[in-house]
Amino acid sequence: MTLAIGLVITVIGLTVAGRRLWWLVTLIRSGQPASGRFDGLSRRLRTELKEVAGQSRLLRWSVPGIAHFFTMWGFIVLSLTIVELYGTLADENFAIPFFGREAWLGFVEDFFAVAVIAALAVFAVLRVRHAPVRRNRESRFYGSHTAVAWTILGMIALVVGLLLVWRAAQINTGRFPYGETWWAFGSMALARLLRPLGEQANAWIENVLLIAQITTLMIFLVVVAHSKHLHIGAAPVNVLAKREPVALGPLLPMESGGAPIDLDNPDDDAVVGRGTIEDFTWKGMLDFATCTECGRCQSQCPAWTTGKPLSPKLLIMDLRDHLFAKTPTFLDTFDRTSNGLATLPTEPFVPVEAPSPNGHHAVPASGFRLVPAPGPGRTARPLVGTPAENGVIDPRVLWSCTTCGACVEQCPVDIEHLDHIVDMRRHQVLRESAFPGELGGLFTNLETSGNPWGARARTRLDWARGLDFEIPVVGSGVADLTEVDYLFWVGCAGATDDRAKRTTRAVAELLHRAGVTFAVLGEKETCTGDAARRAGNESLFQLLASRNVVTLDGAAATRIVVTCPHCLNTLKNEYPQVGGHYDVVHHTQLLNRLVREGRLTPLAPPSGGGRIVTYHDPCYLGRHNDVYEPPRDLIESLPGLALTEMPRASSGSFCCGAGGARLWMEEDLGQRVNDVRAAEAVATGAEQIGVACPFCLMMLGDGVAGATAPAPGREIEVVDVAQMLLRAVRDGDNDAGPAAQTPAAT
C-alpha cells in the first residue's frame, strides 16, 4: 500500500513539473539564434566547475555565499537520501549498493542536513534584516517575490526536517542503514528524543514520514518549476552558455536570425535590436528565466543607488513577466522542427497591476507570471514605452544605464543585463528614432566632425603647443608607424577637454623621457565610436570604426597606447569585429612597466610628500578590461604618497556616471552619480583623487567642486596618475606643463 501511494504521488508530481519544464524549454528555444554560445567547450566546462560547483561568484559575499554553498551541496549530497527514500518503499531494509551501510556516509548525510538548516537560518536572518519594508529601496530584495522566497525556505526546512526525523525513527526500529551509531549525529540525537515513544510509535512515524517526505518533495519540485527558484536547473545551463572568455567583453554585433545585418541596407523584416520580446535570443530568454531575484546587481547599480528608476534586477524581471504573459500568443507559431519563428501576432495581454512610480511595474506577491487581462479590448504593449503607453520598460529606465557593468560583474548566474539594455537602445535609435534629445547633438557631431564635442580636426594637435620636444605625426614627422614603438591614440577628450589635455601632455613627456618613440595621427584621428555604440547607434559606430581601421591599417599600426579606457576597450575588444586587430595598452600599464624597468625614476615626494591619495577605478579599465593593479603600483611607487582605498574599489568600484553616453545626457533624476562618488572619495580624507580616465577626471572634478567644502585649509585635487608620476619624475615640480595652468573646461 505504501509503495502504491508513493508511486502515485511521484507520478503526479513529475507530470505537473515536467509539463512546466517542457513548456519552459519550448519557450526558450523559440528565441532568436545566439551564435557561439558553446564554442570552446573545455573552457566553458572549467568555468562551470568554478562558478557552479565552486560557487566562486556567490562566495564574493562571504556570509550569504557560504550559506548558499552548503545549501547547493546539501541538495547534491542529500539526493542520496532520496534514493534511500524510494528504495525503502520497496524494501524496508534498503541500503544503497556497495557503500550504503558505511558509517561515514551516514555522517556526511547528517552533516549536510544540519548545514542546510543552519544555512536556512542565515538566509532568514538576512531576509529579515534587509527586508524591503525595513529598508525600502536600499534593500536588495526590493521588488523581489519575497512571499515565494519564504515559501521555498520553509519547504526546504520541511524536507530536511522530515528527513532527520524519519532517519531517527528508522534508528529506533532497527532499519537505519548505518545502524545505531553516533556517526549520524543529527539523526541519533533525534532518535534519543523519540525512543521513549516506543517501537510501535516509531514504526508509525517512519511510515507516515516516508509518504510525507515524498509528498513534500513533489510539491517542492512543482513550486520550484513555477517560481524564480527554477534557477536551480537553469543556472548551470546559463553559466555554460555565458559570454566567453569574459562576460564583459565587446558588445555583440547585431544579428537577425543568427546572421549579421547589413546596416546600410537591412531587410524589411530584419530584427534590428530588440523591439519586441520575441526579438530576444534564446540566451536572453534563458537569462530572464534564470534570474534569482537576489538583488546583487540592484545593490551595485549606480543608477538605482542614486535614486533613478533603473534596477537591473527589476528590468530582467519585467522582461521575464512580459515573456511569460505573452507566450500563448506566439508559442503556437513556433516551428519546433526547424527552431524558427513564424510571423508573430500582436500581443493581446496587459499587466494586471498598475505601473509603479519608479517606472517598473508593481510585483505581485504570489508569483511572477502575469494573468491575461479579460475582455475584447486587450491592447498591445510596446516593449519600451512610458507608463501612459503601458510600456514594459520605461524609457527612463532604459536611458539611465551607464554601462558600467557592475550588474554583470555581480550576477551569480551570469545574466547579461548590459547586452539586453544596449540591444533595446539599438532598436529605439535605429528603428524608432526615439532617444534623449541630447544624443541628437552627439550623433551629429560624430557624423560631421568625428568628435563628440564637435571640435574640428584641425584642433587635434592643440594639446601639444608649448612642449619643448616635437610630437611626430604620421605622414608628417614619420612616414608610418613602423618607424616608432607606439601609436599614441590621443582620443577626443584628450585632444579637446582642457583637463584631459594635461594627461595627454604628461603621457607624451613621460614617454619622451623614457626614450619610447611614438607618433600620433593628428587630424586623421577621429572618435572610436564608443559613445555611439553604447547609445544604440550601431550604424554610426560601424561607420566610424571602419574609417578608423582603414586609417590605422594604412599607417601600419600594430601597437597602440591610449589614455582613455573607452578607447582602449573599443580599439582592443571591438575593432576586431570590423577587421582591426591591434595590441592596445592603457597608459598606466605602459608607464608602470617603464618605472619597473628603471626607465622612469620618481625622485622626490610630490609637493613635499606626506599626502594621502585615493584611487578611483574607471569602469572600462577595471571591470571591462581587468586592469586594477598598474595604476595602484604607479601610485605606490611615488615617494611620499600614501594610498588609501575607498569602500567601493577594484571590481566593486562605483561608477563616475559618464559611461554609456551618459556624459552627454542631462542627469535630472535622483542624485548625480559623480557627486556621490566624489563625496565617497572626499570622505577618505585624501588630498588627491587619482584617476586613469578622462571621463572620470571631468566627472569627479565637477563632483569635488560641487561637493560640500572640506575642512578649512584642505584642498582636494583630482588628477590623472600620469600627472602624479610626471611631477615626481620632475623632481618635485608641481606643474605638469603649461597646459596645467589653463582653466578647467565647463
Buried (B, 14 or more C-beta within 10 A) or exposed (E): EBEEBBBEBBEEBBEBBEEBBEBBEEBBBBBBBBBEBEEEEEEBEEBBEEBBEEBBBBBBBEEBBBBBBBBBBBBEBBEBBBBBBBBBBEEBEBBBEEEBBBBEBBBBBBBBBBBBBBBBEBBBEBBEEBBBEEEEBEBBBBBBBBEBBEBBBEBBBBBBBBBBBBBBBBBBBEBBBBEEBEBBBBBBBBBEEBBEEEEEBBBBBBBBBBBBBBBBBBBBBBBBBBBBBBBBBBBBBBBBBBBBEBBBBBBBBBBBEEEEBEBEEBEEEBBBBBBBBBBBBBBBBBBBBBBBBBBBBBBBBBBBBBEBBBBBBBBBBBBBBBBBBBBEBBBEBBEEEEEBBEEBEEBBBBBBEEBBEBBBBBBBEEBBBBEBBEEEEBEBBBBBBEBEEBBBBBBBBBBBBBBBBBBBBBBBBBBBBBBBBBBBBBBBBBBEEBBBEBBEEBBEBBEEBBBBBBBEBEBBBEBBEEBEEEBBBBBEBBEBBEEBBBBBBBBBBBBBBBBBBBBBBBBBBBBBBBEBEBBBBBBBBBBBBBBBBBBBBBBBBBBBBBBBBEBBBEBEBBBBBBBBBBBBBBBBBBBEBBEBEBEBBBBBBBBBBBBEEEBBEBEBBBBEBEBEBBBBBBBBBBBBBEBBEBBBBBBEBBEBBBBEBBEBBBBBBBBBBBBBBBBBBEBEBBBBBBBBBBBBBBEBEBBBBBBBBBBBBBBBBBBBEEBEEBEEEEEBBBBBBBBBBBBBBBEBBEEBBEBBEEEBBE
